[in-house]
Amino acid sequence: MWVGLGGRTNQAGIDQLAAHLAPLGAQVVGVPLTKVLHLKSAVTALADGVVLGFEELVDDPDVWPEFLAVPEEPGAHVVVLDEATVLMSSSAPRTRALLEARGLRGRRRPHRVREARGVRDLPVGAAAGLSQTSPRVWMTTSPASSGPATSKALATWG
């Protein structure tokens, strides 16, 4: 488990977490952070263990066994939905192409987004500005998966 070591978490906190998780066999690795406040602001781990990151925001890419530099900052902020599917910002088209070249696609199947109130189901393309750009790479139309519409869709993906 990678934990950001910087402004919000110190070595003592990482040591406590490591001691707590040791009986479960988990290894905790502190990742130096000086360029961002949260580790998730710099990198995302994909289902296959590859860590995506925008190098200008990553202190030491050698921390990870396999680091993949992405060409746009929003490309580092993906949401892994399953082993072959990510949700990402439409403002990272070169990263989308890079991920698609790595095989992040699968068979076409209908995905649906449930509204927060549970009143009805909507096709993904109709909710929160999401559009399908390949069989399994979904894009948001708002910057870097922020904003109320995108947050609502992410929270209620079903």
PAKE-681639 format. One line per 5 residues: their letters; for each residue x, y, z of N, C-alpha, C, CB. Coordinates in steps of 0.05 Angstrom, whole numbers. Last residue first. Glycine has a CB too. Layout:
a = X:Y:Z:X:Y:Z:X:Y:Z:X:Y:Z; ...
// end
This chain:
gwtal = -472:48:-223:-483:22:-215:-489:3:-237:-508:26:-199; -450:106:-193:-445:87:-215:-456:60:-206:-415:85:-222; -454:148:-158:-477:131:-161:-474:110:-184:-502:147:-166; -409:178:-158:-418:168:-132:-441:147:-135:-428:190:-115; -405:194:-210:-385:176:-199:-395:163:-174:-359:191:-194
aksta = -449:228:-215:-448:204:-231:-428:184:-219:-441:211:-259; -434:269:-179:-459:254:-175:-458:228:-190:-483:271:-184; -387:288:-202:-386:275:-176:-411:259:-171:-383:297:-154; -409:310:-249:-391:287:-251:-390:273:-224:-363:295:-260; -440:352:-227:-452:331:-244:-435:306:-245:-457:342:-273
pgssa = -404:384:-195:-426:369:-184:-438:347:-201:-448:388:-177; -333:375:-203:-358:388:-209:-381:371:-201:-360:394:-239; -283:335:-235:-293:351:-213:-319:364:-222:-273:373:-205; -251:307:-272:-272:293:-256:-280:309:-231:-261:266:-247; -222:346:-303:-210:328:-283:-229:316:-263:-189:344:-268
psttm = -275:387:-324:-247:384:-320:-240:364:-297:-235:411:-314; -328:350:-357:-320:371:-339:-290:366:-332:-337:373:-314; -340:306:-385:-337:331:-401:-330:354:-383:-363:337:-416; -306:244:-379:-324:264:-368:-320:289:-385:-318:270:-338; -307:181:-413:-296:208:-409:-316:226:-395:-287:220:-436
wvrps = -288:113:-413:-309:133:-410:-297:160:-402:-330:125:-388; -270:60:-448:-258:84:-436:-280:105:-436:-233:94:-452; -291:16:-475:-290:15:-446:-277:39:-433:-277:-9:-437; -297:25:-532:-314:6:-518:-313:8:-488:-306:-21:-526; -292:97:-532:-283:71:-541:-300:51:-526:-252:67:-537
tqslg = -321:138:-512:-302:144:-534:-290:119:-545:-280:163:-525; -382:157:-487:-365:134:-491:-348:140:-516:-382:109:-496; -392:210:-439:-394:199:-466:-375:177:-470:-390:222:-487; -427:247:-390:-409:225:-397:-413:216:-426:-412:202:-378; -460:286:-368:-441:294:-390:-422:272:-397:-426:318:-382
aaagv = -495:264:-331:-471:278:-322:-451:284:-344:-458:262:-301; -524:218:-375:-521:228:-348:-494:242:-344:-524:205:-328; -524:196:-425:-544:216:-419:-540:229:-392:-571:205:-421; -487:155:-427:-483:178:-444:-502:201:-438:-485:171:-472; -510:116:-393:-487:131:-385:-484:157:-401:-462:115:-387
pldrv = -581:118:-386:-558:109:-401:-534:127:-394:-563:109:-432; -609:118:-320:-603:132:-345:-580:119:-360:-597:162:-339; -661:98:-278:-635:93:-289:-633:108:-315:-631:63:-294; -694:135:-225:-694:122:-251:-665:116:-259:-708:139:-272; -690:147:-170:-716:149:-183:-716:134:-210:-723:178:-188
graer = -646:151:-137:-656:124:-144:-682:124:-159:-659:108:-119; -623:198:-126:-647:193:-112:-659:165:-118:-668:214:-118; -579:196:-163:-574:196:-134:-600:189:-118:-563:223:-125; -591:151:-217:-593:177:-205:-590:175:-175:-619:191:-213; -545:105:-243:-569:108:-227:-569:136:-215:-572:87:-205
vrhpr = -523:90:-306:-518:107:-282:-544:111:-268:-504:134:-290; -502:33:-342:-522:51:-333:-513:66:-308:-549:36:-328; -478:3:-400:-472:12:-373:-494:32:-366:-443:25:-370; -482:-52:-444:-494:-27:-434:-486:-22:-405:-525:-29:-436; -420:-69:-475:-444:-77:-459:-456:-52:-448:-436:-97:-437
rrgrl = -369:-91:-515:-390:-71:-511:-412:-83:-494:-400:-59:-538; -310:-117:-486:-334:-120:-502:-353:-98:-495:-346:-148:-498; -257:-68:-476:-269:-95:-473:-294:-97:-490:-276:-100:-444; -197:-34:-459:-222:-36:-473:-232:-64:-469:-219:-29:-504; -139:-20:-452:-161:-13:-434:-187:-11:-451:-156:13:-419
grael = -92:-29:-480:-113:-50:-479:-135:-44:-460:-100:-75:-472; -56:9:-490:-48:-11:-470:-70:-32:-466:-42:3:-443; -83:43:-523:-61:27:-535:-52:5:-516:-38:45:-543; -115:68:-484:-128:50:-504:-107:32:-517:-143:66:-525; -76:99:-460:-89:78:-445:-103:58:-464:-109:89:-425
lartr = -62:134:-502:-42:118:-490:-54:94:-475:-25:135:-470; -112:159:-511:-100:143:-532:-78:124:-521:-88:161:-554; -117:186:-461:-137:166:-470:-125:148:-491:-162:180:-480; -73:220:-465:-73:199:-445:-93:177:-452:-78:210:-416; -93:254:-504:-69:238:-510:-65:215:-489:-44:257:-509
passs = -139:276:-479:-142:258:-502:-117:242:-509:-150:275:-526; -159:300:-429:-134:285:-431:-135:266:-455:-129:268:-405; -208:323:-421:-186:341:-426:-159:327:-426:-185:363:-404; -244:287:-405:-242:290:-434:-219:310:-441:-268:301:-446; -222:246:-351:-229:272:-362:-226:273:-392:-213:294:-349
mlvta = -247:178:-341:-227:199:-342:-237:225:-355:-202:190:-356; -252:113:-319:-267:138:-324:-247:160:-322:-291:142:-303; -234:50:-347:-228:74:-331:-247:96:-338:-199:82:-334; -231:-20:-350:-247:4:-354:-238:26:-336:-277:-1:-349; -211:-69:-339:-208:-60:-367:-222:-33:-372:-220:-81:-385
edlvv = -219:-80:-285:-193:-85:-296:-189:-75:-325:-187:-114:-296; -260:-23:-268:-254:-51:-267:-228:-55:-281:-277:-69:-280; -254:31:-257:-280:19:-253:-278:-12:-252:-299:27:-275; -212:79:-234:-212:52:-244:-239:39:-237:-188:35:-232; -209:143:-254:-223:126:-235:-224:98:-248:-252:137:-229
vhagp = -152:186:-261:-172:168:-272:-185:153:-249:-160:149:-292; -111:230:-266:-134:229:-248:-156:212:-261:-144:257:-242; -74:236:-304:-65:221:-280:-88:217:-261:-43:237:-266; -96:268:-342:-93:240:-348:-84:223:-325:-74:236:-371; -91:320:-325:-116:306:-320:-115:276:-326:-139:319:-336
eepva = -37:330:-345:-42:327:-317:-69:313:-312:-43:354:-303; -14:291:-401:-30:314:-391:-36:309:-361:-56:317:-407; 17:246:-412:24:271:-425:8:296:-415:21:269:-454; 42:202:-360:21:211:-378:26:239:-388:-7:209:-364; 86:150:-346:82:179:-347:61:185:-368:109:193:-355
lfepw = 79:96:-308:73:104:-335:68:134:-334:49:89:-346; 118:51:-271:106:78:-272:102:85:-301:125:98:-257; 125:-4:-233:119:3:-261:104:30:-261:103:-19:-276; 142:-1:-180:154:-20:-198:149:-14:-227:145:-48:-191; 152:65:-153:134:44:-163:148:25:-182:110:56:-178
vdpdd = 192:100:-144:180:87:-120:163:63:-129:162:108:-105; 209:127:-188:221:101:-183:210:87:-158:251:105:-180; 186:178:-188:172:156:-202:183:129:-197:172:162:-232; 184:223:-142:202:201:-148:187:178:-162:217:191:-123; 146:266:-145:173:270:-134:192:248:-143:172:271:-104
vleef = 103:288:-194:112:264:-180:141:269:-171:110:239:-198; 87:328:-227:75:328:-200:86:305:-183:46:326:-202; 111:319:-275:116:345:-262:106:346:-234:104:368:-279; 89:269:-292:116:271:-280:122:297:-266:136:266:-300; 30:244:-275:40:267:-290:67:274:-278:20:291:-290
glvvg = 21:173:-276:27:198:-263:36:219:-282:48:194:-241; -2:108:-260:-2:130:-278:5:155:-263:-30:134:-292; 25:46:-246:17:71:-234:20:93:-255:35:77:-209; 2:-20:-254:16:2:-266:6:28:-253:12:4:-297; -33:-58:-234:-10:-50:-218:6:-27:-229:7:-73:-213
dalat = -79:-67:-263:-56:-86:-268:-31:-78:-252:-49:-86:-297; -112:-26:-248:-119:-53:-238:-95:-72:-242:-143:-63:-252; -71:32:-233:-89:17:-250:-93:-12:-238:-80:15:-279; -64:84:-189:-56:57:-195:-78:43:-211:-51:41:-168; -48:151:-201:-70:131:-198:-59:104:-205:-95:139:-216
vaskl = -19:213:-176:-18:186:-189:-44:171:-184:6:170:-178; -29:263:-154:-6:260:-172:-8:234:-188:19:260:-156; -71:263:-120:-69:286:-138:-47:283:-158:-64:311:-122; -63:219:-89:-82:216:-111:-82:240:-130:-110:212:-100; -31:242:-49:-19:224:-68:-37:220:-93:-14:196:-55
hlvkt = -39:311:-35:-50:284:-34:-37:267:-55:-80:283:-36; -10:357:-47:-18:352:-19:-26:322:-16:-41:370:-11; 50:360:-87:21:359:-84:15:352:-55:8:337:-103; 104:363:-82:92:378:-104:62:379:-103:101:367:-130; 122:329:-44:128:358:-40:114:375:-60:159:362:-41
lpvgv = 120:267:-18:103:286:-32:113:314:-24:73:283:-24; 145:200:-19:150:229:-14:132:247:-31:180:235:-19; 110:148:5:117:160:-21:121:190:-15:95:156:-43; 118:90:43:115:119:43:126:131:17:130:131:67; 85:30:41:108:45:30:102:74:30:115:35:1
vqagl = 67:-27:75:61:1:71:87:15:63:50:14:98; 42:-90:61:66:-74:63:59:-45:58:88:-85:43; 0:-137:95:3:-113:78:30:-100:83:-20:-94:82; -13:-179:128:7:-183:107:11:-160:88:-1:-207:91; -44:-169:170:-58:-176:146:-39:-182:123:-78:-154:138
palha = -8:-151:208:-20:-177:212:-36:-187:188:-39:-177:236; 4:-98:186:23:-120:185:10:-148:189:45:-116:205; -31:-57:196:-37:-74:173:-18:-98:171:-35:-58:148; -9:-31:241:-37:-40:242:-43:-60:220:-56:-16:239; 42:-19:223:39:-37:246:10:-48:247:46:-23:273
alqdi = 28:18:182:43:-7:176:40:-27:198:72:-1:171; 5:59:213:-11:45:194:2:18:186:-15:62:168; 51:75:242:27:65:256:9:49:237:11:89:268; 84:92:200:93:70:217:69:58:232:114:80:237; 54:136:181:59:113:163:67:89:180:80:120:142
gaqnt = 58:169:226:32:159:217:34:135:199:17:182:202; 113:178:227:100:165:250:73:154:242:97:184:273; 121:207:180:131:180:182:119:164:205:162:180:185; 58:242:166:87:240:172:95:211:175:93:256:197; 13:273:123:20:248:137:50:247:141:10:224:120
rgglg = 9:324:101:-14:314:116:-7:288:132:-37:309:98; 58:336:74:45:356:90:23:345:108:34:376:73; 83:270:70:87:298:65:71:315:84:78:306:37; 74:214:38:89:223:60:96:252:55:116:206:64; 20:173:17:35:198:14:48:206:40:16:220:4
vwm = 28:104:11:16:126:27:33:151:23:14:118:58; 12:43:-19:27:68:-20:13:89:-5:32:76:-50; 17:-23:0:0:0:0:18:25:0:-19:0:24
// end
